[in-house]
């Protein structure tokens, strides 16, 4: 049997740079640096109770949430890895109130990086998948043509402006999912060579599904369109949908979205009477996931409009999220109209 050609992340990116002219050398190096940081985070997550990463860090982040030690550590790993490469103008993170411009001792580049360093971190201590989500934007030039000023305003671009987006899941295997605008592709970390190898090229999300993911403990607070959709799913083959549905909820968006990419499904964190604007963050959770899902043939809305078309108003803005198999997302969205 002929040996299958193993395509490594570097090779995949060089093809996008040299042959497809989709990315430039700076963006390629930036993605490689992020991937290297994800490998370092994966190693720390894998140590579990043998490392010093479990438990709380006795600090709270900008949203008032108690930080885990690994939240803080993952944030530091990403900051340190990306500060000096010369391809970024500034970074922003779920764990930091304000964007951090690249220190003046390093050269500044044209890109802005946003990340959630450890998504699903309440799952760390119970050995359930967690991950890193990232989004890359271009730093816009000022109206008078001067180089961009990488303050919060520079980051407030709709998700459609992303030049790259991705996430890593630290689960039974570590997988990096990436889009640079020509589909969605996933790479598995080969622990022997410690490289990311392309294992899921050009992922396509099935248009239909019988699987939904939502935290049903919020059911009493949902808006009527979401309640109607879930009621119809729960009614199964006896109800208007005429088929049975299954439910999954990991409470790590990275793991739930990877499942949707792998076999279809709909993932929802809708707005409700407690989370009036939704719970997830637009800039470094919903936008990158929406681009990844759209690039895989799925859809992502906030119930009213495509997430990628929303004009952000703040770095840490929350948003309702409905994403996954296109026909189901369109159905829930139509119930909102
Ligand atoms: P944490 O990072 O604070 O654990 O939050 C994870 C998350 O942002 C997302 O990954 C999950 O889908 C969602 O929150 C889980 O929320 P619930 O705890 O309300 O189910």
Boltz pocket constraint, residues with backbone or C-beta under 6 A from the ligand:
constraints:
  - pocket:
      binder: B
      contacts: [[A, 65], [A, 118], [A, 119], [A, 120], [A, 121], [A, 122], [A, 123], [A, 215], [A, 251], [A, 252], [A, 253], [A, 254], [A, 269], [A, 279], [A, 280]]
      max_distance: 6.0
